[in-house]
Amino acid sequence: MNLLTIIGARPQFIKAAPFSEEFRKNNIEILVHTGQHYDANMSDVFFEELGIPKPDYNLGVGSGSHGKQTAKMLEGIEKIILNEKPDGLLVYGDTNSTLAGALAASKLHIPVYHVEAGLRSYNKLMPEEQNRILTDHISNILFCPTQTAVNNLSKEGITSGVINSGDIMFDAVLRNINISNEKYANGAWFDELIRDNGTLPKLNDKEYYLATIHRAENTDNPEKLFSIFKAFSELDKPVLIPLHPRTKKLIKDLNINFKNIVIIKPVGYLLMLYLTSNAYMVVTDSGGLQKEAYFLKTPCTTLRDQTEWVETLADEWNVLSHIDIEEIKIKAQRELACLQQSQPNSFGDGNATAKICEAIINGGQQNE
């Protein structure tokens, strides 16, 4: 089978790694990198660490408005489809790359396979929510990570081609956590941070918060951004933040006391796994990191009013917080009763990759 796969952002690289390895054993995959994430620490390092094959095409679209970025991708992907004539096109998640790939294929009557289908935050102000809904409604096979996602699609009248595959990101975590722990044991993680960032205050396992802030609803609002960093500066443990260059520029204009906040450059997947696994808590607005924290049994506070990953909210492994200084502090410093609870098996058995490959090859049918 000849499959065209579209990737463009960090979470998609992570999901693509186990899939590409399995699918390419007996099939042809043409990998298209849209260039949505183009910084070396946000892109190149993931290909190197995860053993992802070099992309056959890189559209290099870079940053820009949603319309401009999606249009460039749509035009570029359409040309590639016409040139390669694939049997199907695979997209991951909910980025502009996802929507552009699905639209280009659907217009040319190429089957669309959507990994991580059926997620809903029910907040259409989020560009990701718009991308999810539109992609799901033009996909031919929809791979849902959870039963909740299957149910969401059913409510919208989508029942054909829907498969509860489990979560391919869970596969990736299981595949890489031991490699990460071995590579960064005995303080090697901190040595790497020093090497890449210069002098840093000493950090110890389980004695720091790991934070990421990247959603436009937070970064593009100066009041929200100030509240988030003000709360971080007043938490009871240091806050380690791998910060995207764009966000770093934005916070320079804010009058923030960075006491207690340790800003570092974006890190690779294996180091991020280690930092997540060994943090006291994750504080984030990222959908993917909420989930990785849950898989690694690290408590999480999510700086959003809703989450598409509702399963992580069970037993307060993950807690939502409004962007309010005192609420963030209260939620992040809550009692962690979740650490005494076992987690339900909501995200599958770690074998999503094989199920997805099998269903694509068999035209939507899974072998029993």
C-alpha positions as CSV (number, residue, x, y, z in Angstrom):
1,M,0.0,0.0,0.0
2,N,1.2,3.5,-0.8
3,L,0.3,5.9,2.0
4,L,0.9,9.7,2.2
5,T,1.4,10.9,5.8
6,I,1.2,14.5,6.9
7,I,3.0,15.8,9.9
8,G,4.0,19.3,11.1
9,A,4.1,19.7,14.9
10,R,5.7,18.1,17.9
11,P,2.8,15.8,18.9
12,Q,2.5,14.5,15.4
13,F,6.2,13.6,15.2
14,I,5.8,11.5,18.4
15,K,2.7,9.7,17.1
16,A,4.4,9.1,13.7
17,A,7.4,7.3,15.1
18,P,5.7,4.0,16.1
19,F,3.4,4.1,13.2
20,S,6.0,4.6,10.5
21,E,8.2,1.8,11.9
22,E,5.3,-0.7,11.8
23,F,3.7,0.4,8.6
24,R,6.9,0.5,6.5
25,K,7.7,-3.2,7.2
26,N,5.4,-4.2,4.3
27,N,4.2,-1.0,2.8
28,I,5.3,2.4,1.3
29,E,4.9,5.6,3.3
30,I,5.6,9.0,1.8
31,L,6.2,11.5,4.6
32,V,5.3,15.1,4.2
33,H,6.5,17.7,6.8
34,T,4.6,20.9,6.4
35,G,7.1,22.9,8.4
36,Q,4.5,24.2,10.9
37,H,7.1,23.6,13.7
38,Y,10.4,24.6,12.1
39,D,12.6,25.5,15.0
40,A,15.4,22.8,15.3
41,N,14.4,22.0,19.0
42,M,10.8,21.7,18.0
43,S,11.4,19.6,14.9
44,D,14.8,18.2,13.9
45,V,15.6,16.7,17.3
46,F,12.4,14.6,17.3
47,F,13.3,13.0,14.0
48,E,16.8,12.2,15.3
49,E,15.7,10.8,18.7
50,L,12.7,8.9,17.6
51,G,14.2,7.4,14.5
52,I,11.5,8.9,12.2
53,P,12.5,8.6,8.5
54,K,13.6,11.8,6.8
55,P,10.6,13.5,5.2
56,D,10.2,13.0,1.5
57,Y,8.8,16.5,1.3
58,N,9.2,19.6,3.5
59,L,6.8,22.4,2.6
60,G,8.6,24.8,4.9
61,V,5.5,26.9,5.5
62,G,6.7,28.4,8.8
63,S,4.5,30.7,10.9
64,G,1.7,33.0,9.8
65,S,-2.0,33.6,10.2
66,H,-4.3,30.6,10.2
67,G,-5.5,31.4,6.7
68,K,-2.1,32.0,5.2
69,Q,-0.5,28.9,6.8
70,T,-3.4,26.5,6.0
71,A,-3.6,27.8,2.4
72,K,0.1,27.3,1.8
73,M,-0.2,23.7,3.1
74,L,-3.3,23.0,1.1
75,E,-1.6,24.1,-2.1
76,G,1.6,22.2,-1.4
77,I,-0.1,18.9,-0.3
78,E,-2.5,19.0,-3.3
79,K,0.6,19.1,-5.7
80,I,2.2,16.2,-3.8
81,I,-1.0,14.1,-4.0
82,L,-1.3,14.7,-7.7
83,N,2.4,13.7,-8.2
84,E,2.4,10.7,-5.9
85,K,-1.1,9.3,-6.4
86,P,-1.3,7.6,-3.0
87,D,-3.9,5.0,-2.0
88,G,-4.7,7.1,1.1
89,L,-3.7,10.0,3.3
90,L,-3.0,9.8,7.0
91,V,-3.3,12.8,9.4
92,Y,-2.8,13.1,13.1
93,G,-4.5,15.3,15.7
94,D,-5.9,18.8,15.3
95,T,-3.4,21.2,13.8
96,N,-3.6,23.3,10.7
97,S,-1.4,20.6,9.0
98,T,-4.1,18.1,9.9
99,L,-7.0,20.1,8.3
100,A,-5.0,21.0,5.2
101,G,-4.0,17.4,4.6
102,A,-7.6,16.1,5.1
103,L,-9.1,18.8,2.8
104,A,-6.5,18.3,0.0
105,A,-7.1,14.6,0.0
106,S,-10.9,14.8,0.3
107,K,-11.2,17.2,-2.6
108,L,-9.2,14.8,-4.8
109,H,-11.3,11.8,-3.6
110,I,-8.3,10.2,-1.7
111,P,-9.4,8.3,1.5
112,V,-8.5,10.2,4.6
113,Y,-7.4,8.3,7.8
114,H,-7.6,10.4,11.0
115,V,-5.6,9.3,14.0
116,E,-6.9,10.9,17.2
117,A,-10.4,11.4,16.0
118,G,-13.4,12.3,18.0
119,L,-11.9,14.6,20.5
120,R,-14.0,17.5,21.6
121,S,-13.5,20.4,24.0
122,Y,-16.8,22.0,22.9
123,N,-15.1,25.3,22.6
124,K,-15.2,26.5,19.0
125,L,-13.1,29.5,19.8
126,M,-10.1,27.1,19.8
127,P,-8.7,26.7,16.3
128,E,-7.9,23.1,17.3
129,E,-11.5,22.4,17.9
130,Q,-12.5,23.7,14.5
131,N,-9.8,21.6,12.9
132,R,-10.9,18.4,14.7
133,I,-14.6,18.8,13.8
134,L,-13.9,19.5,10.1
135,T,-11.3,16.8,9.7
136,D,-13.6,14.2,11.4
137,H,-16.5,15.0,9.1
138,I,-14.4,14.4,5.9
139,S,-12.5,11.3,7.1
140,N,-13.1,7.8,5.9
141,I,-11.5,5.9,8.8
142,L,-11.5,7.5,12.2
143,F,-9.2,6.1,14.9
144,C,-10.4,7.1,18.3
145,P,-8.1,7.0,21.3
146,T,-10.9,6.4,23.8
147,Q,-14.5,5.3,24.1
148,T,-15.4,8.9,24.9
149,A,-14.1,9.9,21.5
150,V,-16.3,7.2,19.8
151,N,-19.3,8.5,21.7
152,N,-18.6,12.1,20.6
153,L,-18.6,11.1,17.0
154,S,-21.8,9.1,17.4
155,K,-23.5,12.2,18.8
156,E,-22.6,14.0,15.5
157,G,-23.9,11.1,13.4
158,I,-20.5,9.7,12.5
159,T,-20.6,5.9,13.1
160,S,-19.2,4.4,9.8
161,G,-15.4,3.8,9.8
162,V,-15.0,4.5,13.5
163,I,-12.5,2.4,15.3
164,N,-11.5,2.6,19.0
165,S,-7.8,1.9,18.5
166,G,-6.5,3.2,21.8
167,D,-4.0,6.0,22.0
168,I,-0.9,5.9,19.8
169,M,0.8,8.4,22.1
170,F,0.5,5.8,24.9
171,D,2.4,3.4,22.6
172,A,5.1,6.1,22.1
173,V,5.4,6.7,25.8
174,L,5.7,2.9,26.6
175,R,8.2,2.6,23.7
176,N,10.5,5.4,25.0
177,I,10.2,5.8,28.8
178,N,12.9,3.2,29.6
179,I,15.2,4.7,27.0
180,S,14.6,8.2,28.5
181,N,15.2,7.0,32.1
182,E,18.4,5.2,31.2
183,K,19.8,8.2,29.2
184,Y,19.1,10.8,31.8
185,A,19.7,8.9,35.1
186,N,22.1,10.1,37.8
187,G,21.7,13.8,37.1
188,A,22.5,13.5,33.3
189,W,19.2,15.4,32.7
190,F,20.4,18.4,34.6
191,D,23.8,18.3,33.0
192,E,22.2,18.6,29.6
193,L,20.1,21.5,30.7
194,I,23.2,23.3,31.9
195,R,25.0,22.6,28.7
196,D,22.2,24.0,26.5
197,N,21.2,26.9,28.7
198,G,24.1,28.0,30.9
199,T,23.9,28.4,34.6
200,L,20.7,27.3,36.3
201,P,19.6,27.0,39.9
202,K,19.9,23.4,41.2
203,L,16.8,21.3,40.6
204,N,16.0,17.9,42.1
205,D,13.7,15.1,41.0
206,K,10.1,15.5,42.3
207,E,11.0,19.0,43.6
208,Y,10.0,21.1,40.6
209,Y,6.9,22.0,38.6
210,L,7.2,21.4,34.9
211,A,5.2,24.0,32.9
212,T,4.5,24.7,29.3
213,I,2.4,27.6,27.9
214,H,1.8,27.9,24.2
215,R,-1.9,28.3,23.3
216,A,-2.8,31.6,21.7
217,E,-5.7,32.1,24.1
218,N,-3.0,32.5,26.8
219,T,0.1,33.8,25.1
220,D,-1.7,36.5,23.0
221,N,-3.5,37.9,26.0
222,P,-1.1,40.1,28.1
223,E,-3.3,39.9,31.2
224,K,-3.6,36.2,31.1
225,L,0.1,35.7,30.5
226,F,0.9,38.0,33.4
227,S,-1.4,36.1,35.7
228,I,0.1,32.8,34.7
229,F,3.7,33.9,35.3
230,K,2.8,35.8,38.5
231,A,1.2,32.6,39.9
232,F,4.3,30.6,38.9
233,S,6.6,33.1,40.7
234,E,4.6,32.5,43.9
235,L,4.4,28.7,43.9
236,D,6.1,26.6,46.6
237,K,8.6,24.9,44.3
238,P,10.7,26.1,41.3
239,V,8.8,26.2,38.0
240,L,10.8,24.8,35.1
241,I,9.5,26.1,31.7
242,P,10.8,25.0,28.3
243,L,9.6,28.1,26.5
244,H,8.9,28.6,22.8
245,P,10.9,31.5,21.3
246,R,7.7,33.3,20.4
247,T,6.4,33.2,24.0
248,K,9.7,34.3,25.3
249,K,9.5,37.4,23.3
250,L,6.0,38.2,24.5
251,I,6.9,37.9,28.2
252,K,9.8,40.4,27.8
253,D,7.2,43.1,27.5
254,L,5.5,42.2,30.8
255,N,6.7,43.5,34.2
256,I,7.2,40.1,35.8
257,N,9.3,39.0,38.7
258,F,10.9,35.8,37.5
259,K,11.9,34.7,41.0
260,N,11.1,30.9,41.3
261,I,10.8,30.6,37.4
262,V,13.5,28.7,35.5
263,I,13.2,29.3,31.7
264,I,15.0,27.0,29.4
265,K,15.0,26.4,25.6
266,P,12.6,23.8,24.2
267,V,13.9,20.2,24.7
268,G,13.7,17.0,22.8
269,Y,11.1,14.3,23.4
270,L,13.3,11.9,25.5
271,L,14.3,14.7,27.9
272,M,10.8,16.0,28.1
273,L,9.6,12.5,29.0
274,Y,12.2,12.4,31.8
275,L,11.2,15.9,33.0
276,T,7.5,15.0,33.0
277,S,8.0,11.6,34.7
278,N,10.2,13.2,37.5
279,A,8.3,16.5,38.1
280,Y,6.3,17.0,41.2
281,M,3.5,18.2,38.9
282,V,2.9,19.4,35.3
283,V,1.2,22.7,34.8
284,T,0.2,23.3,31.2
285,D,-2.2,24.4,28.5
286,S,-1.1,21.6,26.2
287,G,-3.4,18.7,25.3
288,G,-0.6,16.3,24.6
289,L,1.3,17.0,27.8
290,Q,-1.8,16.5,29.9
291,K,-2.0,13.0,28.6
292,E,1.7,12.2,28.9
293,A,1.6,13.3,32.5
294,Y,-1.3,11.0,33.1
295,F,0.5,8.1,31.4
296,L,3.5,8.7,33.6
297,K,1.4,9.1,36.7
298,T,2.5,12.7,37.3
299,P,-0.3,15.0,38.6
300,C,-1.3,17.8,36.3
301,T,-3.0,21.2,36.5
302,T,-4.4,22.4,33.1
303,L,-4.7,26.1,32.5
304,R,-7.8,25.9,30.5
305,D,-11.6,26.0,31.2
306,Q,-12.1,22.6,29.5
307,T,-10.1,19.7,28.2
308,E,-10.6,17.2,25.3
309,W,-8.9,14.6,27.5
310,V,-11.7,14.2,30.1
311,E,-10.4,10.8,31.1
312,T,-7.4,12.5,32.8
313,L,-9.7,14.3,35.2
314,A,-10.6,11.1,37.1
315,D,-9.5,11.1,40.8
316,E,-8.0,14.6,40.1
317,W,-4.9,13.3,38.3
318,N,-5.6,16.4,36.2
319,V,-7.4,19.5,37.4
320,L,-8.6,22.5,35.3
321,S,-7.9,26.0,36.4
322,H,-9.1,29.4,35.2
323,I,-6.4,31.9,34.4
324,D,-6.5,33.5,37.9
325,I,-3.4,34.0,40.1
326,E,-4.9,32.6,43.3
327,E,-6.8,29.7,41.6
328,I,-3.7,28.5,39.8
329,K,-1.8,28.6,43.1
330,I,-4.6,26.7,44.9
331,K,-5.0,24.1,42.2
332,A,-1.2,23.5,41.8
333,Q,-0.6,23.2,45.5
334,R,-3.6,20.9,46.1
335,E,-3.3,17.7,48.1
336,L,-2.3,14.9,45.7
337,A,-4.7,12.1,46.8
338,C,-4.5,10.8,43.2
339,L,-1.1,9.3,43.9
340,Q,-2.9,6.7,46.1
341,Q,-5.3,5.8,43.3
342,S,-4.9,3.3,40.5
343,Q,-5.7,4.6,37.0
344,P,-8.4,3.1,34.8
345,N,-7.3,1.7,31.4
346,S,-9.0,4.4,29.4
347,F,-6.4,4.8,26.6
348,G,-6.0,1.3,25.4
349,D,-3.5,-1.5,25.9
350,G,-0.4,0.2,24.2
351,N,-1.1,-1.7,21.0
352,A,-2.8,1.1,19.0
353,T,-0.1,1.2,16.3
354,A,-0.8,-2.4,15.2
355,K,-4.5,-1.8,15.2
356,I,-4.3,1.3,13.1
357,C,-1.9,-0.2,10.5
358,E,-4.1,-3.3,10.2
359,A,-7.3,-1.3,9.7
360,I,-5.7,1.0,7.0
361,I,-4.3,-2.0,5.1
362,N,-7.6,-3.8,5.3
363,G,-9.7,-0.8,4.3
364,G,-11.3,-0.1,7.7
365,Q,-11.7,-3.7,8.8
366,Q,-9.9,-5.1,11.9
367,N,-9.0,-8.8,12.2
368,E,-10.6,-10.4,15.2
